[in-house]
Amino acid sequence: MVEISKPMEQERLGGPPAGRLCMPKKKKPLSTGPILNVTEARAWAAAREVTEIECLVPDLAGVARGKIMPASKFFDDTAMALPSSIFMQTISGEYPEEDGEFRYDPSDGDIQLRPDFSTLCLVPWARDPTAQVIHDALYHDGRAVEIAPRQVLRRVVDLYREQGWAPVVAPELEFYLVKRNIDPDYPLEPPIGRSGRAEAGRRSYSISAVNEFDAVFEDIYAFAEAQQLEVDTLIHEEGAAQMEINLRHGDPLDLSDQVFLLKRTIREAALAHDIYATFMAKPIAHEPGSAMHVHQSVLSAETGENIFTDPEGRPTPEFFHFLAGQQRYVPTVTCMLAPYVNSYRRLVKSASAPVNVQWGYDNRSTGLRIPPSSPVNRRVENRVPSSDANPYLAMAASLACGYLGLTRRLTPGEPVAGLARRDEFDLPVGLLEAVGLFEETEELAEVFGRGFVTTFAAVKRAEFATFMRVISPWEREFLLLNV
């Protein structure tokens, strides 16, 4: 049984609000601190008798691309190459047509992958001793590939550092457990738990509902510990077999790496028990959507203090500037926070997801929530991102909005105390509208680079075109014999 301990007494910067259920702390295996170079990595792998290395690079969708190599070959020569087009591929494996500013490298030449040894960890579900390491993408002259998701996020974090700031994030990741489903024409259904019955009704925060899938969560937690992923809390969310796992707060790149690995981990743990774990934003029509809420704070790089709070414990002008940047720019980056056609099935009125970027104190109906906290832990929770988002791009997009608010000294609207979901939409209602807003906002090209904006927009349009080639059950139901 997954043991759930009492909520933590001490609230931490960017951590979950009080009342969350906390995962138990276990001893980390063979912890040696950060691995900094190939010599340390070789020794680490030898101590664990690793025979294979999975060389990973996250693409625009957050899918793990790369190669699997014998450990001996990897450590003899860590240089590895992949075609540059891996960052231009749609989720269905196709490529956008050249249009406007978007152009391919006609040679589709190689890019170099460089391992970030600080991400080296075990693959705990592998049969043979296997390790994985996340790579950065570089051109042959050593420049970073500007459209690679890790580099997009690093570029935003560097903008903060140039101002003397250090952003801090804490993601909350929702997902569904569902029955195996090998026919995409059939709707997804909740899986059968240990009671022999599928869930019915709303079971938010239910311990017994979590315990229905004890074996799955035992594996998830064990796999996370083996990879040193900082899993903090586990709860049952509102939907049938819908769960939420939170991660401890920290550096945006490190947390994005952890979400990237944790998604893979959760899927593998579920498959081992003959069910699926899905991060689709809206996998089941009459159930709530799945989000990836992001808590955000900004520290002074010099003092380590939260710039959102003054010495008397009051919110600073910087807090309101950051909040105003979220209000102004989140609609323009929604295609990075909600990147698929399915994502917009979650962002509808009369649902638990936001439809605008109003803000409020401890108000979960707003797109931007200020959780209850001590002054030192003052933060902004962005509730717009969906769980299908690439974590690197979602973090980059949300932090970019705050950065623009800080540097342009924007002023937010008034906080909302009531139900914000009844108000008008601020967010785009579909993928093409979101992409249009993204492309036409010049400030985003300055933050992310024009090459990324152009490429990401082209990929999203190509995915929409692929979606439009599919005839849906709704069309067959209502159009077949009626029009």
JOHU-V165496 format. One record per pair of residues at least 24 apart in sequence whose ideal C-beta (glycine too) atoms are under 8 Angstrom apart, sorted by the first residue. I is the first residue (numbers start at 1). J is the second residue. D is the distance in Angstrom with one decimal. If there is no record, write none. Layout:
# JOHU-V165496
i: <I | I>
j: <J | J>
d: <D | D>
This chain:
# JOHU-V165496
i: <1 | 1 | 1 | 2 | 2 | 2 | 2 | 2 | 2 | 2 | 4 | 4 | 4 | 11 | 11 | 11 | 12 | 12 | 12 | 13 | 13 | 13 | 13 | 13 | 13 | 13 | 14 | 14 | 14 | 14 | 14 | 14 | 14 | 14 | 14 | 14 | 15 | 15 | 15 | 15 | 15 | 15 | 15 | 16 | 16 | 16 | 16 | 16 | 17 | 17 | 18 | 19 | 20 | 20 | 20 | 20 | 21 | 21 | 21 | 21 | 21 | 22 | 22 | 23 | 23 | 23 | 23 | 23 | 26 | 26 | 28 | 28 | 29 | 29 | 31 | 34 | 35 | 35 | 35 | 36 | 36 | 37 | 38 | 38 | 38 | 38 | 40 | 41 | 41 | 41 | 41 | 41 | 42 | 44 | 45 | 45 | 45 | 45 | 48 | 48 | 48 | 49 | 50 | 50 | 50 | 50 | 51 | 51 | 51 | 52 | 52 | 52 | 52 | 52 | 53 | 53 | 53 | 53 | 54 | 54 | 54 | 54 | 54 | 55 | 55 | 55 | 55 | 55 | 55 | 56 | 56 | 56 | 56 | 57 | 57 | 57 | 57 | 57 | 57 | 57 | 57 | 58 | 58 | 58 | 58 | 58 | 58 | 59 | 59 | 59 | 59 | 60 | 60 | 60 | 60 | 60 | 60 | 60 | 60 | 60 | 60 | 61 | 61 | 61 | 62 | 62 | 62 | 62 | 62 | 62 | 62 | 62 | 63 | 64 | 64 | 66 | 66 | 71 | 78 | 78 | 79 | 80 | 80 | 80 | 81 | 81 | 81 | 81 | 82 | 82 | 82 | 82 | 83 | 83 | 83 | 83 | 84 | 84 | 84 | 84 | 84 | 87 | 87 | 87 | 87 | 87 | 88 | 88 | 88 | 88 | 89 | 90 | 90 | 90 | 90 | 91 | 91 | 92 | 92 | 94 | 94 | 95 | 96 | 96 | 96 | 96 | 97 | 97 | 99 | 99 | 100 | 100 | 101 | 101 | 102 | 102 | 102 | 102 | 110 | 111 | 111 | 111 | 111 | 111 | 112 | 112 | 112 | 112 | 113 | 113 | 114 | 119 | 121 | 121 | 121 | 121 | 122 | 122 | 124 | 124 | 124 | 124 | 125 | 125 | 125 | 125 | 125 | 125 | 132 | 134 | 134 | 134 | 146 | 146 | 146 | 147 | 147 | 147 | 147 | 147 | 149 | 149 | 149 | 149 | 150 | 150 | 150 | 152 | 152 | 152 | 152 | 152 | 152 | 153 | 153 | 153 | 153 | 153 | 153 | 153 | 153 | 154 | 155 | 155 | 155 | 155 | 156 | 156 | 156 | 156 | 156 | 156 | 156 | 156 | 157 | 157 | 157 | 157 | 159 | 159 | 160 | 160 | 160 | 161 | 163 | 163 | 164 | 164 | 164 | 165 | 165 | 165 | 165 | 165 | 165 | 166 | 166 | 166 | 166 | 166 | 166 | 167 | 167 | 167 | 167 | 167 | 167 | 167 | 168 | 168 | 168 | 168 | 168 | 168 | 168 | 168 | 169 | 169 | 169 | 169 | 169 | 169 | 169 | 169 | 169 | 169 | 169 | 170 | 170 | 170 | 170 | 170 | 170 | 170 | 170 | 171 | 171 | 171 | 171 | 171 | 171 | 171 | 171 | 171 | 171 | 172 | 172 | 172 | 172 | 172 | 172 | 172 | 172 | 172 | 173 | 173 | 173 | 173 | 173 | 173 | 173 | 173 | 173 | 173 | 174 | 174 | 174 | 174 | 174 | 174 | 174 | 174 | 175 | 175 | 175 | 175 | 175 | 175 | 175 | 175 | 175 | 175 | 176 | 176 | 176 | 176 | 176 | 176 | 176 | 176 | 176 | 176 | 176 | 176 | 177 | 177 | 177 | 177 | 177 | 177 | 177 | 177 | 177 | 178 | 178 | 178 | 178 | 178 | 178 | 178 | 179 | 179 | 180 | 180 | 180 | 181 | 185 | 187 | 187 | 188 | 188 | 188 | 188 | 189 | 190 | 190 | 190 | 191 | 191 | 193 | 198 | 198 | 199 | 199 | 200 | 201 | 202 | 202 | 203 | 203 | 204 | 204 | 204 | 204 | 205 | 205 | 206 | 207 | 209 | 209 | 210 | 210 | 210 | 210 | 212 | 213 | 213 | 215 | 216 | 216 | 216 | 216 | 217 | 219 | 219 | 219 | 220 | 220 | 220 | 220 | 223 | 223 | 223 | 224 | 224 | 227 | 227 | 229 | 229 | 229 | 229 | 230 | 231 | 237 | 237 | 238 | 238 | 239 | 239 | 239 | 239 | 240 | 240 | 242 | 242 | 242 | 249 | 249 | 252 | 252 | 252 | 253 | 255 | 255 | 256 | 256 | 256 | 259 | 259 | 260 | 260 | 263 | 279 | 279 | 280 | 280 | 280 | 281 | 281 | 281 | 281 | 281 | 281 | 281 | 281 | 281 | 282 | 282 | 282 | 282 | 288 | 288 | 288 | 288 | 289 | 289 | 289 | 289 | 289 | 289 | 289 | 290 | 290 | 290 | 290 | 291 | 291 | 291 | 291 | 291 | 291 | 292 | 292 | 292 | 292 | 292 | 292 | 293 | 293 | 293 | 293 | 294 | 294 | 294 | 294 | 294 | 294 | 295 | 295 | 295 | 295 | 296 | 296 | 296 | 296 | 296 | 296 | 296 | 296 | 297 | 297 | 297 | 297 | 298 | 298 | 298 | 305 | 306 | 306 | 306 | 306 | 308 | 308 | 308 | 309 | 309 | 309 | 313 | 314 | 315 | 317 | 318 | 319 | 319 | 320 | 320 | 321 | 321 | 321 | 321 | 321 | 321 | 322 | 322 | 322 | 322 | 323 | 323 | 323 | 323 | 323 | 323 | 323 | 324 | 324 | 324 | 324 | 325 | 325 | 325 | 325 | 325 | 325 | 325 | 325 | 326 | 326 | 326 | 326 | 326 | 326 | 326 | 326 | 326 | 327 | 327 | 327 | 327 | 327 | 327 | 327 | 327 | 328 | 328 | 328 | 328 | 329 | 329 | 329 | 329 | 329 | 329 | 329 | 330 | 330 | 330 | 330 | 330 | 330 | 330 | 330 | 330 | 330 | 331 | 331 | 331 | 331 | 331 | 332 | 332 | 332 | 332 | 333 | 333 | 333 | 333 | 333 | 333 | 334 | 334 | 334 | 334 | 334 | 334 | 335 | 335 | 335 | 335 | 335 | 335 | 335 | 335 | 335 | 336 | 336 | 336 | 336 | 336 | 336 | 336 | 336 | 337 | 337 | 337 | 337 | 337 | 337 | 337 | 337 | 338 | 338 | 338 | 338 | 338 | 338 | 338 | 338 | 339 | 339 | 339 | 339 | 339 | 339 | 340 | 340 | 340 | 341 | 341 | 341 | 341 | 341 | 342 | 343 | 343 | 343 | 343 | 344 | 344 | 344 | 344 | 344 | 346 | 347 | 347 | 347 | 347 | 349 | 349 | 349 | 350 | 351 | 353 | 353 | 354 | 354 | 354 | 354 | 354 | 355 | 355 | 355 | 355 | 355 | 355 | 356 | 356 | 356 | 356 | 356 | 356 | 357 | 357 | 357 | 358 | 358 | 358 | 358 | 358 | 358 | 359 | 359 | 359 | 359 | 360 | 360 | 360 | 360 | 361 | 361 | 363 | 363 | 363 | 363 | 365 | 365 | 365 | 365 | 365 | 366 | 366 | 367 | 367 | 367 | 370 | 384 | 393 | 396 | 400 | 400 | 400 | 403 | 404 | 404 | 431 | 431 | 431 | 432 | 432 | 434 | 435 | 435>
j: <211 | 214 | 218 | 210 | 211 | 214 | 217 | 218 | 221 | 234 | 207 | 210 | 234 | 373 | 374 | 377 | 248 | 249 | 377 | 168 | 249 | 297 | 306 | 376 | 377 | 379 | 168 | 169 | 170 | 249 | 250 | 295 | 296 | 297 | 377 | 379 | 170 | 232 | 246 | 248 | 249 | 295 | 377 | 170 | 172 | 232 | 233 | 246 | 371 | 372 | 372 | 205 | 232 | 233 | 235 | 246 | 205 | 207 | 233 | 234 | 235 | 232 | 233 | 221 | 231 | 232 | 233 | 234 | 221 | 225 | 225 | 228 | 225 | 226 | 228 | 118 | 117 | 118 | 120 | 117 | 118 | 117 | 75 | 78 | 115 | 117 | 117 | 75 | 115 | 117 | 120 | 133 | 75 | 120 | 71 | 75 | 120 | 131 | 122 | 129 | 131 | 129 | 122 | 129 | 130 | 131 | 128 | 129 | 130 | 126 | 128 | 129 | 130 | 131 | 130 | 131 | 132 | 133 | 123 | 130 | 131 | 132 | 133 | 80 | 113 | 115 | 132 | 133 | 135 | 132 | 133 | 134 | 135 | 82 | 86 | 113 | 134 | 135 | 136 | 137 | 148 | 134 | 149 | 150 | 260 | 390 | 392 | 86 | 87 | 89 | 149 | 87 | 88 | 89 | 147 | 149 | 390 | 393 | 455 | 456 | 459 | 91 | 339 | 390 | 149 | 260 | 263 | 389 | 390 | 391 | 392 | 393 | 91 | 260 | 264 | 113 | 135 | 131 | 114 | 115 | 112 | 112 | 113 | 135 | 110 | 111 | 112 | 113 | 110 | 111 | 113 | 137 | 108 | 109 | 110 | 111 | 108 | 109 | 110 | 111 | 145 | 137 | 145 | 147 | 148 | 455 | 147 | 455 | 458 | 459 | 459 | 459 | 462 | 463 | 466 | 340 | 463 | 463 | 466 | 462 | 466 | 462 | 458 | 459 | 461 | 462 | 458 | 462 | 458 | 461 | 454 | 458 | 450 | 454 | 454 | 455 | 457 | 458 | 140 | 137 | 138 | 139 | 140 | 145 | 137 | 138 | 139 | 140 | 137 | 138 | 138 | 257 | 226 | 227 | 228 | 261 | 226 | 227 | 222 | 223 | 226 | 227 | 219 | 223 | 265 | 268 | 269 | 272 | 261 | 257 | 260 | 261 | 449 | 451 | 452 | 449 | 451 | 452 | 455 | 456 | 390 | 392 | 393 | 396 | 253 | 256 | 392 | 392 | 393 | 396 | 448 | 449 | 452 | 252 | 253 | 256 | 392 | 393 | 395 | 396 | 399 | 253 | 396 | 447 | 448 | 449 | 252 | 395 | 396 | 399 | 400 | 403 | 447 | 448 | 251 | 252 | 253 | 399 | 403 | 447 | 298 | 399 | 403 | 301 | 406 | 407 | 300 | 301 | 302 | 298 | 299 | 300 | 301 | 307 | 406 | 251 | 298 | 299 | 300 | 301 | 304 | 252 | 296 | 297 | 298 | 299 | 399 | 402 | 249 | 250 | 251 | 252 | 296 | 297 | 298 | 299 | 249 | 250 | 251 | 252 | 255 | 294 | 295 | 296 | 395 | 398 | 399 | 246 | 247 | 248 | 249 | 250 | 255 | 294 | 295 | 246 | 247 | 255 | 259 | 292 | 293 | 294 | 295 | 391 | 395 | 244 | 245 | 246 | 247 | 291 | 292 | 293 | 294 | 295 | 244 | 245 | 246 | 247 | 259 | 262 | 263 | 279 | 292 | 387 | 237 | 242 | 243 | 244 | 290 | 291 | 292 | 387 | 242 | 243 | 244 | 245 | 266 | 277 | 278 | 279 | 290 | 387 | 239 | 240 | 241 | 242 | 243 | 277 | 278 | 280 | 283 | 284 | 287 | 290 | 213 | 216 | 241 | 242 | 243 | 270 | 275 | 276 | 277 | 241 | 275 | 276 | 277 | 278 | 283 | 284 | 275 | 276 | 274 | 275 | 276 | 276 | 473 | 284 | 285 | 276 | 278 | 283 | 284 | 284 | 240 | 241 | 284 | 241 | 275 | 241 | 240 | 241 | 240 | 241 | 240 | 240 | 238 | 239 | 236 | 240 | 235 | 236 | 237 | 238 | 235 | 236 | 236 | 236 | 236 | 241 | 234 | 235 | 236 | 243 | 241 | 241 | 273 | 273 | 269 | 270 | 273 | 275 | 269 | 269 | 272 | 273 | 245 | 265 | 266 | 269 | 265 | 268 | 269 | 262 | 265 | 261 | 265 | 258 | 261 | 262 | 265 | 258 | 262 | 288 | 290 | 288 | 352 | 284 | 287 | 288 | 290 | 284 | 287 | 287 | 288 | 290 | 295 | 297 | 395 | 396 | 399 | 392 | 391 | 395 | 391 | 392 | 395 | 292 | 391 | 391 | 392 | 391 | 387 | 388 | 342 | 387 | 388 | 338 | 340 | 342 | 343 | 345 | 346 | 386 | 387 | 388 | 342 | 343 | 345 | 346 | 346 | 351 | 352 | 353 | 345 | 346 | 347 | 351 | 352 | 353 | 386 | 346 | 386 | 387 | 388 | 346 | 353 | 383 | 385 | 386 | 387 | 385 | 386 | 387 | 389 | 391 | 394 | 381 | 382 | 383 | 385 | 381 | 382 | 385 | 394 | 395 | 398 | 371 | 379 | 380 | 381 | 322 | 379 | 380 | 381 | 382 | 398 | 399 | 402 | 377 | 378 | 379 | 380 | 322 | 402 | 406 | 376 | 375 | 376 | 377 | 378 | 378 | 379 | 380 | 375 | 376 | 378 | 375 | 375 | 378 | 409 | 406 | 378 | 380 | 411 | 412 | 405 | 406 | 408 | 409 | 410 | 411 | 380 | 402 | 405 | 406 | 359 | 368 | 370 | 380 | 402 | 405 | 412 | 405 | 410 | 411 | 412 | 401 | 402 | 403 | 404 | 405 | 406 | 408 | 410 | 357 | 359 | 368 | 380 | 382 | 398 | 401 | 402 | 405 | 357 | 358 | 359 | 368 | 405 | 410 | 412 | 413 | 401 | 404 | 405 | 410 | 400 | 401 | 404 | 405 | 441 | 443 | 444 | 357 | 367 | 368 | 382 | 384 | 397 | 398 | 401 | 426 | 427 | 357 | 426 | 427 | 428 | 437 | 437 | 438 | 441 | 444 | 397 | 398 | 400 | 401 | 438 | 444 | 384 | 427 | 428 | 434 | 437 | 438 | 428 | 431 | 434 | 435 | 437 | 438 | 456 | 457 | 460 | 389 | 390 | 393 | 394 | 396 | 397 | 438 | 456 | 382 | 384 | 385 | 386 | 389 | 394 | 397 | 398 | 384 | 385 | 386 | 388 | 389 | 427 | 431 | 434 | 388 | 389 | 390 | 393 | 431 | 460 | 388 | 431 | 463 | 430 | 431 | 463 | 464 | 467 | 388 | 386 | 388 | 389 | 431 | 428 | 429 | 430 | 431 | 434 | 386 | 384 | 386 | 427 | 429 | 421 | 422 | 425 | 421 | 421 | 383 | 386 | 383 | 384 | 420 | 421 | 427 | 420 | 421 | 423 | 425 | 426 | 427 | 420 | 423 | 424 | 425 | 426 | 427 | 384 | 426 | 427 | 413 | 415 | 416 | 420 | 423 | 426 | 412 | 413 | 415 | 416 | 415 | 416 | 417 | 420 | 415 | 417 | 415 | 416 | 417 | 420 | 416 | 418 | 419 | 420 | 421 | 416 | 420 | 420 | 426 | 427 | 415 | 427 | 456 | 448 | 444 | 447 | 448 | 447 | 443 | 447 | 460 | 463 | 464 | 461 | 464 | 460 | 460 | 461>
d: <6.1 | 5.0 | 7.9 | 6.6 | 7.1 | 5.5 | 4.4 | 6.0 | 6.7 | 7.0 | 6.4 | 7.5 | 7.2 | 6.1 | 6.2 | 5.6 | 7.4 | 6.2 | 6.8 | 6.0 | 5.5 | 5.6 | 6.7 | 6.9 | 4.7 | 6.9 | 5.2 | 6.3 | 3.6 | 3.0 | 7.8 | 4.5 | 7.3 | 5.6 | 7.4 | 5.6 | 5.9 | 6.9 | 7.8 | 7.0 | 5.8 | 7.5 | 7.4 | 7.5 | 6.9 | 6.5 | 5.3 | 4.9 | 4.9 | 6.5 | 7.2 | 8.0 | 8.0 | 4.3 | 6.1 | 6.7 | 7.4 | 7.5 | 5.6 | 6.1 | 5.2 | 6.8 | 5.2 | 6.3 | 5.4 | 6.4 | 6.1 | 5.5 | 7.9 | 5.5 | 6.4 | 5.7 | 7.1 | 6.3 | 6.9 | 4.9 | 4.5 | 6.1 | 5.1 | 6.3 | 7.1 | 6.2 | 6.5 | 6.0 | 7.9 | 6.9 | 6.9 | 7.2 | 7.6 | 4.7 | 5.5 | 7.6 | 4.8 | 6.4 | 5.5 | 7.2 | 7.8 | 5.8 | 6.7 | 6.0 | 7.3 | 5.0 | 7.7 | 4.8 | 6.5 | 4.7 | 5.3 | 5.4 | 7.1 | 7.5 | 6.3 | 7.7 | 4.6 | 7.4 | 7.4 | 5.3 | 7.2 | 6.5 | 6.1 | 6.4 | 7.1 | 4.1 | 7.5 | 5.7 | 6.5 | 6.9 | 7.9 | 6.4 | 5.8 | 5.7 | 6.9 | 5.2 | 6.5 | 7.1 | 7.3 | 5.8 | 7.1 | 4.7 | 7.8 | 6.0 | 7.3 | 7.2 | 5.3 | 6.6 | 5.4 | 6.8 | 6.2 | 5.6 | 6.0 | 6.4 | 7.3 | 5.9 | 7.7 | 7.4 | 7.6 | 6.4 | 6.5 | 7.4 | 7.8 | 6.5 | 5.9 | 5.0 | 7.5 | 6.1 | 7.1 | 6.2 | 7.3 | 7.5 | 3.6 | 6.3 | 7.1 | 7.7 | 7.7 | 7.5 | 6.3 | 7.2 | 6.8 | 7.3 | 7.6 | 5.5 | 6.6 | 7.3 | 4.6 | 7.2 | 3.8 | 6.6 | 5.7 | 6.8 | 6.7 | 6.2 | 6.2 | 7.9 | 5.1 | 7.6 | 6.4 | 7.5 | 6.2 | 5.9 | 7.1 | 4.9 | 7.3 | 7.3 | 6.7 | 4.9 | 5.9 | 7.0 | 7.8 | 6.0 | 7.6 | 6.4 | 7.5 | 5.6 | 5.0 | 4.7 | 6.5 | 7.0 | 5.9 | 6.9 | 5.1 | 6.2 | 6.3 | 7.0 | 4.0 | 5.6 | 6.5 | 3.7 | 8.0 | 7.2 | 6.6 | 7.9 | 7.4 | 8.0 | 7.3 | 4.5 | 5.0 | 6.3 | 7.5 | 4.0 | 7.8 | 5.1 | 6.5 | 6.2 | 8.0 | 5.5 | 7.4 | 4.7 | 7.3 | 6.4 | 6.0 | 7.5 | 5.7 | 5.5 | 7.4 | 4.3 | 6.1 | 7.5 | 5.1 | 6.3 | 6.9 | 4.6 | 3.8 | 6.7 | 8.0 | 6.2 | 7.9 | 4.7 | 7.3 | 6.8 | 7.6 | 5.8 | 7.3 | 8.0 | 4.8 | 5.1 | 5.9 | 7.8 | 5.7 | 4.7 | 4.9 | 7.5 | 5.6 | 3.7 | 5.4 | 7.7 | 6.9 | 7.6 | 5.6 | 6.5 | 6.2 | 4.9 | 5.8 | 7.8 | 5.6 | 6.1 | 5.8 | 6.0 | 4.6 | 7.3 | 5.6 | 4.2 | 8.0 | 6.2 | 7.6 | 7.6 | 6.9 | 6.9 | 7.9 | 7.9 | 4.6 | 5.2 | 5.2 | 6.7 | 6.4 | 7.6 | 7.8 | 5.7 | 6.4 | 7.3 | 5.6 | 6.7 | 7.0 | 7.2 | 6.2 | 6.4 | 7.4 | 7.2 | 6.5 | 5.1 | 6.2 | 5.0 | 6.9 | 6.8 | 6.1 | 6.6 | 7.8 | 7.8 | 7.1 | 4.5 | 7.5 | 4.8 | 8.0 | 5.7 | 6.7 | 7.4 | 5.3 | 7.8 | 5.3 | 7.6 | 5.5 | 6.7 | 7.4 | 7.7 | 7.2 | 4.6 | 7.0 | 6.0 | 6.7 | 7.3 | 8.0 | 4.9 | 5.3 | 5.7 | 6.5 | 5.6 | 5.8 | 8.0 | 7.4 | 7.0 | 6.4 | 6.7 | 3.8 | 7.5 | 7.2 | 7.5 | 4.2 | 7.4 | 5.6 | 6.0 | 5.6 | 5.7 | 7.1 | 5.4 | 7.6 | 6.8 | 7.7 | 5.9 | 7.8 | 4.8 | 7.9 | 7.4 | 6.8 | 4.3 | 7.7 | 7.5 | 6.7 | 5.3 | 7.3 | 7.3 | 6.3 | 6.8 | 7.5 | 7.7 | 5.4 | 6.0 | 5.6 | 6.4 | 7.0 | 4.7 | 3.9 | 5.3 | 7.0 | 5.1 | 7.3 | 5.9 | 7.8 | 7.8 | 6.3 | 5.5 | 6.4 | 5.1 | 5.7 | 5.9 | 6.4 | 7.9 | 5.9 | 5.1 | 7.6 | 7.2 | 5.2 | 7.5 | 5.3 | 6.9 | 7.6 | 6.5 | 6.2 | 6.9 | 4.3 | 8.0 | 6.8 | 6.1 | 5.5 | 7.2 | 5.7 | 6.9 | 6.7 | 5.0 | 7.8 | 5.9 | 6.6 | 7.6 | 6.4 | 7.3 | 6.3 | 6.4 | 6.0 | 6.8 | 7.4 | 6.9 | 6.8 | 8.0 | 7.3 | 5.2 | 5.4 | 7.7 | 4.3 | 4.3 | 7.9 | 6.0 | 4.3 | 7.8 | 7.3 | 7.8 | 4.1 | 5.3 | 7.0 | 7.9 | 5.7 | 8.0 | 5.7 | 7.7 | 8.0 | 6.5 | 6.4 | 4.9 | 5.7 | 6.1 | 4.9 | 7.8 | 4.5 | 7.9 | 6.7 | 7.4 | 5.0 | 7.3 | 7.9 | 7.4 | 7.8 | 5.9 | 5.6 | 5.9 | 5.1 | 7.3 | 8.0 | 4.1 | 6.2 | 7.5 | 7.6 | 6.4 | 5.7 | 4.5 | 4.7 | 7.0 | 5.9 | 6.6 | 6.0 | 5.8 | 6.8 | 5.0 | 6.1 | 5.5 | 7.1 | 6.5 | 7.4 | 7.2 | 7.8 | 4.8 | 6.2 | 7.0 | 4.0 | 4.7 | 7.8 | 7.3 | 5.9 | 6.8 | 6.7 | 6.7 | 6.9 | 7.7 | 4.7 | 7.8 | 6.4 | 7.8 | 7.5 | 7.1 | 4.3 | 4.5 | 5.2 | 7.5 | 3.7 | 5.7 | 7.3 | 8.0 | 4.4 | 5.4 | 5.8 | 7.7 | 5.8 | 6.7 | 7.1 | 5.4 | 4.3 | 6.8 | 4.4 | 3.7 | 6.3 | 4.8 | 5.5 | 7.6 | 3.8 | 4.7 | 8.0 | 6.5 | 4.9 | 7.6 | 6.9 | 2.9 | 7.7 | 6.7 | 7.4 | 5.3 | 6.5 | 7.4 | 6.5 | 4.0 | 7.7 | 7.5 | 6.5 | 6.4 | 6.5 | 5.8 | 6.0 | 4.6 | 6.4 | 4.7 | 5.8 | 7.1 | 6.2 | 5.7 | 6.8 | 5.1 | 7.0 | 7.1 | 4.7 | 6.0 | 6.7 | 6.6 | 5.3 | 7.1 | 5.0 | 7.5 | 5.0 | 7.6 | 5.9 | 5.1 | 7.5 | 6.6 | 6.4 | 6.7 | 6.3 | 7.4 | 7.0 | 4.3 | 7.7 | 6.6 | 7.2 | 7.6 | 7.8 | 7.9 | 5.7 | 7.3 | 6.1 | 4.3 | 7.0 | 8.0 | 4.4 | 6.2 | 5.0 | 3.7 | 7.5 | 6.4 | 7.6 | 6.1 | 6.4 | 7.9 | 6.7 | 5.5 | 4.8 | 4.8 | 7.7 | 5.3 | 5.7 | 7.7 | 6.3 | 4.2 | 5.2 | 5.5 | 5.9 | 6.5 | 8.0 | 5.7 | 7.9 | 6.9 | 4.6 | 4.6 | 3.6 | 5.3 | 3.9 | 4.8 | 4.9 | 6.8 | 4.7 | 1.8 | 6.4 | 7.2 | 5.6 | 6.5 | 7.6 | 5.3 | 6.3 | 6.3 | 7.2 | 4.8 | 5.9 | 6.6 | 4.7 | 7.7 | 6.7 | 6.7 | 7.8 | 7.9 | 5.4 | 6.4 | 7.2 | 7.2 | 6.5 | 5.8 | 7.1 | 3.8 | 5.5 | 7.4 | 7.3 | 7.3 | 7.6 | 5.0 | 6.8 | 7.7 | 6.9 | 5.7 | 8.0 | 7.4 | 5.4 | 8.0 | 7.5 | 6.4 | 5.6 | 5.4 | 6.4 | 6.1 | 4.8 | 5.9 | 4.3 | 6.3 | 3.9 | 7.6 | 6.7 | 6.3 | 6.4 | 6.7 | 6.8 | 5.5 | 5.3 | 4.4 | 7.2 | 7.7 | 7.7 | 6.5 | 3.8 | 5.0 | 7.7 | 4.9 | 7.4 | 7.7 | 5.7 | 6.9 | 7.7 | 4.7 | 6.3 | 7.3 | 3.9 | 7.3 | 7.3 | 7.8 | 5.2 | 4.2 | 6.9 | 5.6 | 5.5 | 5.7 | 7.1 | 7.1 | 7.1 | 5.0 | 7.8 | 6.9 | 8.0 | 7.9 | 6.9 | 6.5 | 5.7 | 6.9 | 7.6 | 7.8 | 6.8 | 5.8 | 6.9 | 6.8 | 7.6 | 5.3 | 7.5 | 6.4 | 4.9 | 7.0 | 4.8 | 5.9 | 7.8 | 7.4 | 7.8 | 6.3 | 5.3 | 6.4 | 7.9 | 5.6 | 7.6 | 7.9 | 5.8 | 7.5 | 5.8 | 7.2 | 8.0 | 6.9 | 7.4 | 7.5 | 7.9 | 5.3 | 5.8 | 7.1 | 6.9 | 7.4 | 8.0 | 5.8 | 7.6 | 5.0 | 7.3 | 6.1 | 6.2 | 5.7 | 6.7 | 6.1 | 3.7 | 6.4 | 7.3 | 4.7 | 7.1 | 7.0 | 8.0 | 4.6 | 4.6 | 6.6 | 7.4 | 6.4 | 7.4 | 5.7 | 6.9 | 4.8 | 4.4 | 6.3 | 6.8 | 6.0 | 7.9 | 7.7 | 6.1 | 6.9 | 6.7 | 7.8 | 7.9 | 5.0 | 4.4 | 4.9 | 5.6 | 4.5 | 7.5 | 7.2 | 7.3 | 7.7 | 6.8 | 7.9 | 7.2 | 7.0 | 4.7 | 6.9 | 6.9 | 5.7 | 7.0 | 6.1 | 7.7 | 5.4 | 7.2 | 5.9 | 7.9 | 4.9 | 6.2>
